[in-house]
Amino acid sequence: MSEKCALILEEKAHYDVAFMCALLGVARSSYYEVTTRVQSQQSIRHDSLTEAVTDLFTTHTSDAMDLGVL
């Protein structure tokens, strides 16, 4: 999801969606398409792998810092 659409989604309880779309230069149809889209299996797998790699990197970087390697 684009950062702009994510922001609109987060703030829609406080501000009008049409107003935020206009302010951020996002077509309302694009916003609704992005926020109602069903996530594909490939996208779900990609997100899962990204999270796993990030967790491993964070863990090993932290361990290396504890050992004074980094």
Distance bins in CASP14 RR format, pairs under 12 A and 6 or more apart:
PFRMAT RR
TARGET T0000
AUTHOR 0000-0000-0000
RMODE 2
METHOD distances of the structure
MODEL  1
1 7 0 0 0 0 1 0 0 0 0 0 0
1 8 0 0 0 0 1 0 0 0 0 0 0
1 9 1 0 0 1 0 0 0 0 0 0 0
1 10 0 0 0 0 0 1 0 0 0 0 0
1 26 0 0 0 0 0 1 0 0 0 0 0
1 30 0 0 0 0 0 1 0 0 0 0 0
1 31 0 0 0 0 1 0 0 0 0 0 0
1 33 0 0 0 0 0 1 0 0 0 0 0
1 34 1 0 1 0 0 0 0 0 0 0 0
1 35 1 0 0 1 0 0 0 0 0 0 0
1 36 0 0 0 0 0 1 0 0 0 0 0
1 37 0 0 0 0 1 0 0 0 0 0 0
1 39 0 0 0 0 1 0 0 0 0 0 0
1 43 0 0 0 0 0 1 0 0 0 0 0
1 47 0 0 0 0 0 1 0 0 0 0 0
2 8 0 0 0 0 1 0 0 0 0 0 0
2 9 0 0 0 0 0 1 0 0 0 0 0
2 21 0 0 0 0 0 1 0 0 0 0 0
2 24 0 0 0 0 1 0 0 0 0 0 0
2 25 0 0 0 0 0 1 0 0 0 0 0
2 26 1 0 0 1 0 0 0 0 0 0 0
2 27 0 0 0 0 0 1 0 0 0 0 0
2 30 0 0 0 0 1 0 0 0 0 0 0
2 31 0 0 0 0 1 0 0 0 0 0 0
2 33 0 0 0 0 0 1 0 0 0 0 0
2 34 1 0 0 1 0 0 0 0 0 0 0
2 35 0 0 0 0 0 1 0 0 0 0 0
2 37 0 0 0 0 0 1 0 0 0 0 0
3 9 0 0 0 0 0 1 0 0 0 0 0
3 10 0 0 0 0 0 1 0 0 0 0 0
3 24 0 0 0 0 1 0 0 0 0 0 0
3 26 0 0 0 0 0 1 0 0 0 0 0
3 34 0 0 0 0 0 1 0 0 0 0 0
4 10 0 0 0 0 0 1 0 0 0 0 0
4 11 0 0 0 0 0 1 0 0 0 0 0
4 17 0 0 0 0 0 1 0 0 0 0 0
4 20 0 0 0 0 1 0 0 0 0 0 0
4 21 0 0 0 0 1 0 0 0 0 0 0
4 22 0 0 0 0 0 1 0 0 0 0 0
4 23 0 0 0 0 1 0 0 0 0 0 0
4 24 1 0 1 0 0 0 0 0 0 0 0
4 25 1 0 0 1 0 0 0 0 0 0 0
4 26 1 0 1 0 0 0 0 0 0 0 0
4 27 0 0 0 0 0 1 0 0 0 0 0
4 30 0 0 0 0 1 0 0 0 0 0 0
4 31 0 0 0 0 1 0 0 0 0 0 0
4 34 0 0 0 0 1 0 0 0 0 0 0
4 35 0 0 0 0 0 1 0 0 0 0 0
5 11 0 0 0 0 0 1 0 0 0 0 0
5 12 0 0 0 0 0 1 0 0 0 0 0
5 17 0 0 0 0 0 1 0 0 0 0 0
5 20 0 0 0 0 1 0 0 0 0 0 0
5 21 0 0 0 0 1 0 0 0 0 0 0
5 24 0 0 0 0 1 0 0 0 0 0 0
5 25 0 0 0 0 0 1 0 0 0 0 0
5 26 1 0 0 1 0 0 0 0 0 0 0
5 27 0 0 0 0 0 1 0 0 0 0 0
5 28 0 0 0 0 0 1 0 0 0 0 0
5 29 0 0 0 0 0 1 0 0 0 0 0
5 30 1 0 0 1 0 0 0 0 0 0 0
5 31 1 0 1 0 0 0 0 0 0 0 0
5 32 0 0 0 0 1 0 0 0 0 0 0
5 33 0 0 0 0 1 0 0 0 0 0 0
5 34 1 0 1 0 0 0 0 0 0 0 0
5 35 1 0 0 1 0 0 0 0 0 0 0
5 36 0 0 0 0 0 1 0 0 0 0 0
5 37 0 0 0 0 0 1 0 0 0 0 0
6 12 0 0 0 0 0 1 0 0 0 0 0
6 20 0 0 0 0 0 1 0 0 0 0 0
6 24 0 0 0 0 0 1 0 0 0 0 0
6 26 0 0 0 0 0 1 0 0 0 0 0
6 31 0 0 0 0 0 1 0 0 0 0 0
6 34 0 0 0 0 1 0 0 0 0 0 0
6 35 0 0 0 0 1 0 0 0 0 0 0
7 14 0 0 0 0 0 1 0 0 0 0 0
7 15 0 0 0 0 0 1 0 0 0 0 0
7 17 0 0 0 0 0 1 0 0 0 0 0
7 20 1 0 0 1 0 0 0 0 0 0 0
7 21 0 0 0 0 0 1 0 0 0 0 0
7 23 0 0 0 0 0 1 0 0 0 0 0
7 24 1 0 0 1 0 0 0 0 0 0 0
7 25 0 0 0 0 0 1 0 0 0 0 0
7 26 0 0 0 0 1 0 0 0 0 0 0
7 31 0 0 0 0 0 1 0 0 0 0 0
7 34 0 0 0 0 0 1 0 0 0 0 0
7 35 0 0 0 0 0 1 0 0 0 0 0
8 14 0 0 0 0 0 1 0 0 0 0 0
8 15 0 0 0 0 1 0 0 0 0 0 0
8 16 0 0 0 0 1 0 0 0 0 0 0
8 17 1 0 0 1 0 0 0 0 0 0 0
8 18 0 0 0 0 1 0 0 0 0 0 0
8 19 0 0 0 0 1 0 0 0 0 0 0
8 20 1 0 1 0 0 0 0 0 0 0 0
8 21 1 0 0 1 0 0 0 0 0 0 0
8 22 0 0 0 0 0 1 0 0 0 0 0
8 23 0 0 0 0 1 0 0 0 0 0 0
8 24 1 0 0 1 0 0 0 0 0 0 0
8 25 0 0 0 0 0 1 0 0 0 0 0
8 26 1 0 0 1 0 0 0 0 0 0 0
8 27 0 0 0 0 0 1 0 0 0 0 0
8 28 0 0 0 0 1 0 0 0 0 0 0
8 30 0 0 0 0 0 1 0 0 0 0 0
8 31 1 0 1 0 0 0 0 0 0 0 0
8 32 0 0 0 0 0 1 0 0 0 0 0
8 34 0 0 0 0 1 0 0 0 0 0 0
8 35 0 0 0 0 1 0 0 0 0 0 0
9 15 0 0 0 0 0 1 0 0 0 0 0
9 17 0 0 0 0 1 0 0 0 0 0 0
9 20 0 0 0 0 1 0 0 0 0 0 0
9 21 0 0 0 0 0 1 0 0 0 0 0
9 24 0 0 0 0 0 1 0 0 0 0 0
9 26 0 0 0 0 0 1 0 0 0 0 0
9 31 0 0 0 0 1 0 0 0 0 0 0
9 32 0 0 0 0 0 1 0 0 0 0 0
9 34 0 0 0 0 1 0 0 0 0 0 0
9 35 1 0 1 0 0 0 0 0 0 0 0
9 36 0 0 0 0 0 1 0 0 0 0 0
10 17 0 0 0 0 0 1 0 0 0 0 0
10 20 0 0 0 0 0 1 0 0 0 0 0
10 35 0 0 0 0 0 1 0 0 0 0 0
11 17 0 0 0 0 1 0 0 0 0 0 0
11 19 0 0 0 0 0 1 0 0 0 0 0
11 20 1 0 0 1 0 0 0 0 0 0 0
11 21 0 0 0 0 0 1 0 0 0 0 0
11 23 0 0 0 0 0 1 0 0 0 0 0
11 24 0 0 0 0 0 1 0 0 0 0 0
11 31 0 0 0 0 0 1 0 0 0 0 0
12 18 0 0 0 0 0 1 0 0 0 0 0
12 19 0 0 0 0 0 1 0 0 0 0 0
12 20 1 0 0 1 0 0 0 0 0 0 0
12 21 0 0 0 0 0 1 0 0 0 0 0
12 28 0 0 0 0 0 1 0 0 0 0 0
12 31 0 0 0 0 1 0 0 0 0 0 0
12 32 0 0 0 0 0 1 0 0 0 0 0
12 35 0 0 0 0 1 0 0 0 0 0 0
13 20 0 0 0 0 0 1 0 0 0 0 0
14 20 0 0 0 0 1 0 0 0 0 0 0
15 21 0 0 0 0 0 1 0 0 0 0 0
15 22 0 0 0 0 0 1 0 0 0 0 0
15 23 0 0 0 0 1 0 0 0 0 0 0
15 24 0 0 0 0 0 1 0 0 0 0 0
16 22 0 0 0 0 1 0 0 0 0 0 0
16 23 0 0 0 0 1 0 0 0 0 0 0
16 28 0 0 0 0 0 1 0 0 0 0 0
16 31 0 0 0 0 0 1 0 0 0 0 0
17 23 0 0 0 0 0 1 0 0 0 0 0
17 24 0 0 0 0 0 1 0 0 0 0 0
17 26 0 0 0 0 1 0 0 0 0 0 0
17 27 0 0 0 0 0 1 0 0 0 0 0
17 28 1 0 0 1 0 0 0 0 0 0 0
17 29 0 0 0 0 0 1 0 0 0 0 0
17 30 0 0 0 0 0 1 0 0 0 0 0
17 31 1 0 0 1 0 0 0 0 0 0 0
17 32 0 0 0 0 1 0 0 0 0 0 0
17 35 0 0 0 0 1 0 0 0 0 0 0
18 24 0 0 0 0 0 1 0 0 0 0 0
18 25 0 0 0 0 0 1 0 0 0 0 0
18 26 0 0 0 0 0 1 0 0 0 0 0
18 27 0 0 0 0 0 1 0 0 0 0 0
18 28 1 0 0 1 0 0 0 0 0 0 0
18 29 0 0 0 0 0 1 0 0 0 0 0
18 31 0 0 0 0 1 0 0 0 0 0 0
18 32 0 0 0 0 0 1 0 0 0 0 0
19 25 0 0 0 0 0 1 0 0 0 0 0
19 26 0 0 0 0 0 1 0 0 0 0 0
19 28 0 0 0 0 0 1 0 0 0 0 0
19 31 0 0 0 0 0 1 0 0 0 0 0
20 26 1 0 0 1 0 0 0 0 0 0 0
20 28 0 0 0 0 1 0 0 0 0 0 0
20 31 0 0 0 0 1 0 0 0 0 0 0
21 27 1 0 0 1 0 0 0 0 0 0 0
21 28 1 0 1 0 0 0 0 0 0 0 0
21 29 0 0 0 0 1 0 0 0 0 0 0
21 30 0 0 0 0 1 0 0 0 0 0 0
21 31 1 0 1 0 0 0 0 0 0 0 0
21 32 0 0 0 0 1 0 0 0 0 0 0
21 33 0 0 0 0 0 1 0 0 0 0 0
21 34 0 0 0 0 0 1 0 0 0 0 0
21 35 0 0 0 0 0 1 0 0 0 0 0
22 28 0 0 0 0 1 0 0 0 0 0 0
22 31 0 0 0 0 0 1 0 0 0 0 0
23 31 0 0 0 0 0 1 0 0 0 0 0
24 30 0 0 0 0 0 1 0 0 0 0 0
24 31 0 0 0 0 1 0 0 0 0 0 0
25 31 0 0 0 0 1 0 0 0 0 0 0
26 32 0 0 0 0 0 1 0 0 0 0 0
26 33 0 0 0 0 0 1 0 0 0 0 0
26 34 0 0 0 0 1 0 0 0 0 0 0
26 35 0 0 0 0 0 1 0 0 0 0 0
27 33 0 0 0 0 1 0 0 0 0 0 0
27 34 0 0 0 0 0 1 0 0 0 0 0
28 34 0 0 0 0 0 1 0 0 0 0 0
28 35 0 0 0 0 0 1 0 0 0 0 0
29 35 0 0 0 0 0 1 0 0 0 0 0
29 36 0 0 0 0 0 1 0 0 0 0 0
30 36 0 0 0 0 0 1 0 0 0 0 0
30 37 0 0 0 0 0 1 0 0 0 0 0
31 37 0 0 0 0 0 1 0 0 0 0 0
37 43 0 0 0 0 1 0 0 0 0 0 0
38 44 0 0 0 0 0 1 0 0 0 0 0
39 45 0 0 0 0 0 1 0 0 0 0 0
39 46 0 0 0 0 1 0 0 0 0 0 0
39 47 0 0 0 0 1 0 0 0 0 0 0
39 48 0 0 0 0 0 1 0 0 0 0 0
40 46 0 0 0 0 1 0 0 0 0 0 0
40 47 0 0 0 0 0 1 0 0 0 0 0
41 47 0 0 0 0 0 1 0 0 0 0 0
41 48 0 0 0 0 0 1 0 0 0 0 0
42 48 0 0 0 0 0 1 0 0 0 0 0
42 49 0 0 0 0 0 1 0 0 0 0 0
43 49 0 0 0 0 0 1 0 0 0 0 0
43 50 0 0 0 0 0 1 0 0 0 0 0
44 50 0 0 0 0 0 1 0 0 0 0 0
44 51 0 0 0 0 0 1 0 0 0 0 0
45 51 0 0 0 0 0 1 0 0 0 0 0
45 52 0 0 0 0 0 1 0 0 0 0 0
46 52 0 0 0 0 0 1 0 0 0 0 0
46 53 0 0 0 0 0 1 0 0 0 0 0
47 53 0 0 0 0 0 1 0 0 0 0 0
47 54 0 0 0 0 0 1 0 0 0 0 0
48 54 0 0 0 0 0 1 0 0 0 0 0
48 55 0 0 0 0 0 1 0 0 0 0 0
49 55 0 0 0 0 0 1 0 0 0 0 0
49 56 0 0 0 0 0 1 0 0 0 0 0
50 56 0 0 0 0 0 1 0 0 0 0 0
50 57 0 0 0 0 0 1 0 0 0 0 0
51 57 0 0 0 0 0 1 0 0 0 0 0
51 58 0 0 0 0 0 1 0 0 0 0 0
52 58 0 0 0 0 0 1 0 0 0 0 0
52 59 0 0 0 0 0 1 0 0 0 0 0
53 59 0 0 0 0 0 1 0 0 0 0 0
53 60 0 0 0 0 0 1 0 0 0 0 0
54 60 0 0 0 0 0 1 0 0 0 0 0
54 61 0 0 0 0 0 1 0 0 0 0 0
55 61 0 0 0 0 0 1 0 0 0 0 0
55 62 0 0 0 0 0 1 0 0 0 0 0
56 62 0 0 0 0 0 1 0 0 0 0 0
56 63 0 0 0 0 0 1 0 0 0 0 0
57 63 0 0 0 0 0 1 0 0 0 0 0
57 64 0 0 0 0 0 1 0 0 0 0 0
57 70 0 0 0 0 0 1 0 0 0 0 0
58 64 0 0 0 0 0 1 0 0 0 0 0
58 65 0 0 0 0 0 1 0 0 0 0 0
59 65 0 0 0 0 0 1 0 0 0 0 0
59 66 0 0 0 0 0 1 0 0 0 0 0
60 66 0 0 0 0 0 1 0 0 0 0 0
60 67 0 0 0 0 0 1 0 0 0 0 0
60 69 0 0 0 0 1 0 0 0 0 0 0
60 70 0 0 0 0 1 0 0 0 0 0 0
61 67 0 0 0 0 0 1 0 0 0 0 0
61 68 0 0 0 0 0 1 0 0 0 0 0
61 69 0 0 0 0 1 0 0 0 0 0 0
61 70 1 0 0 1 0 0 0 0 0 0 0
62 68 0 0 0 0 0 1 0 0 0 0 0
62 69 0 0 0 0 0 1 0 0 0 0 0
62 70 0 0 0 0 1 0 0 0 0 0 0
63 69 0 0 0 0 1 0 0 0 0 0 0
63 70 0 0 0 0 1 0 0 0 0 0 0
64 70 1 0 1 0 0 0 0 0 0 0 0
END
